[in-house]
Amino acid sequence: MTDLNPQAKQMADESMVRNLAAQARAIWPQEAPLIRRYALPAEPRILDAGCGTGEGASRLAVLFPQARVLGVDIIDEHLELARSRYASLASRLTFDHRSVYALAAADLSYDLTVCRHVIHSIPYPDRVVAELVRVTRSGGYLHIIAEDYGMLHFQRGALDPRDFWHLAPASFGAATGTDLFIGRNIFGILAAMKLEQIRVDYVVVDTLRVPRETFAAILEAWRDGYVEPIGELTPITRQSALAYFDQMIASVRDPYQYAVWMVPVASARVPSGAD
Ligand SMILES: C[S@@+](CC[C@H](N)C(=O)[O-])C[C@H]1O[C@@H](n2cnc3c(N)ncnc32)[C@H](O)[C@@H]1O
């Protein structure tokens, strides 16, 4: 149960390493100001749950120079890469093999618990959020990037990308027991847990705010990692998925076209007395 990761193959692929780097380049400039709003102590303890290659954890360590940051994941290759990439921060930034379903941290340990781009890809996101709350101290904050594959929009060409985004995520989610529309459902999960100061903000990855090549790199990495399983798990064939991605990538690179990915960023405060 604790190692549930139905996208384990895609998560461990080299295309995912590229994707996480491109996503961080696209998203962090708008995400960092959201994180700065949290009222954190001078030397915050921060957890990055499902840290991957450490893109978020390392940026958190730089953003808060007095912080101690722990990144956890279940893919050892990602953890190794993170340790070697960010060795210069090792006195304050560590990486450990732990599952987000069972964080093995003492209750109420963290001032800020971050979980970026994870809960859309694994089953029982509500259990993960409960675990994140358990390890966050009273008055501490949760910060969750909850992807939603109904929030991508591209102009139509020979193909209509609306058809792809209507069909692919719904059937991929059904086949893997995951909610690829968790962005619109995360508010309800946080509200049911009686958390305070619940917000859903948006990072706007579009062709005006983000360099086109960065946006294109995200789509290329998705294409390279996902056309195979889309062909296996959804009514869309591998060939057709490839054609949709290639058209969307060309559209993002076309200076006369506009495309947007709205990325929900949910946050909440753990009330005093939750312990
Ligand atoms: C799309 S990546 C996001 C990585 C990182 N948070 C970032 O923003 O760059 C999702 C990560 O969640 C991890 N993951 C999946 N299931 C997990 C589990 N049960 N426990 C811990 N990590 C998990 C995957 O191994 C992968 O590294």
The ligand as an SDF file (V2000), in Angstrom:
LIG
                    3D

 27 29  0  0  0  0  0  0  0  0999 V2000
    5.7280   14.3570  -11.2790 C   0  0  0  0  0  0  0  0  0  0  0  0
    6.8810   13.9430  -10.0420 S   0  0  0  0  0  0  0  0  0  0  0  0
    7.0350   15.4580   -9.1300 C   0  0  0  0  0  0  0  0  0  0  0  0
    8.3720   15.6040   -8.4490 C   0  0  0  0  0  0  0  0  0  0  0  0
    8.6280   16.8730   -7.6530 C   0  0  0  0  0  0  0  0  0  0  0  0
    7.6420   17.0470   -6.5940 N   0  0  0  0  0  0  0  0  0  0  0  0
    8.7000   18.1040   -8.5120 C   0  0  0  0  0  0  0  0  0  0  0  0
    7.8490   18.9820   -8.3410 O   0  0  0  0  0  0  0  0  0  0  0  0
    9.6020   18.1950   -9.3610 O   0  0  0  0  0  0  0  0  0  0  0  0
    5.9770   12.9110   -8.9150 C   0  0  0  0  0  0  0  0  0  0  0  0
    6.8720   12.2230   -7.9230 C   0  0  0  0  0  0  0  0  0  0  0  0
    6.0470   11.5590   -6.9610 O   0  0  0  0  0  0  0  0  0  0  0  0
    6.7180   10.3950   -6.5940 C   0  0  0  0  0  0  0  0  0  0  0  0
    5.8170    9.4330   -5.9420 N   0  0  0  0  0  0  0  0  0  0  0  0
    4.8550    8.6780   -6.5000 C   0  0  0  0  0  0  0  0  0  0  0  0
    4.2810    7.8840   -5.5760 N   0  0  0  0  0  0  0  0  0  0  0  0
    4.9160    8.1400   -4.4140 C   0  0  0  0  0  0  0  0  0  0  0  0
    4.8000    7.6030   -3.0980 C   0  0  0  0  0  0  0  0  0  0  0  0
    3.8900    6.6810   -2.8030 N   0  0  0  0  0  0  0  0  0  0  0  0
    5.6250    8.1030   -2.1460 N   0  0  0  0  0  0  0  0  0  0  0  0
    6.5580    9.0440   -2.4360 C   0  0  0  0  0  0  0  0  0  0  0  0
    6.7130    9.5750   -3.6650 N   0  0  0  0  0  0  0  0  0  0  0  0
    5.9170    9.1190   -4.6490 C   0  0  0  0  0  0  0  0  0  0  0  0
    7.2660    9.8650   -7.8920 C   0  0  0  0  0  0  0  0  0  0  0  0
    8.2790    8.9150   -7.6680 O   0  0  0  0  0  0  0  0  0  0  0  0
    7.7580   11.1590   -8.5540 C   0  0  0  0  0  0  0  0  0  0  0  0
    9.1020   11.4180   -8.2700 O   0  0  0  0  0  0  0  0  0  0  0  0
  1  2  1  0
  2  3  1  0
  2 10  1  0
  3  4  1  0
  4  5  1  0
  5  6  1  0
  5  7  1  0
  7  8  2  0
  7  9  1  0
 10 11  1  0
 11 12  1  0
 11 26  1  0
 12 13  1  0
 13 14  1  0
 13 24  1  0
 14 15  1  0
 14 23  1  0
 15 16  2  0
 16 17  1  0
 17 18  1  0
 17 23  2  0
 18 19  1  0
 18 20  2  0
 20 21  1  0
 21 22  2  0
 22 23  1  0
 24 25  1  0
 24 26  1  0
 26 27  1  0
M  CHG  2   2   1   9  -1
M  END
$$$$
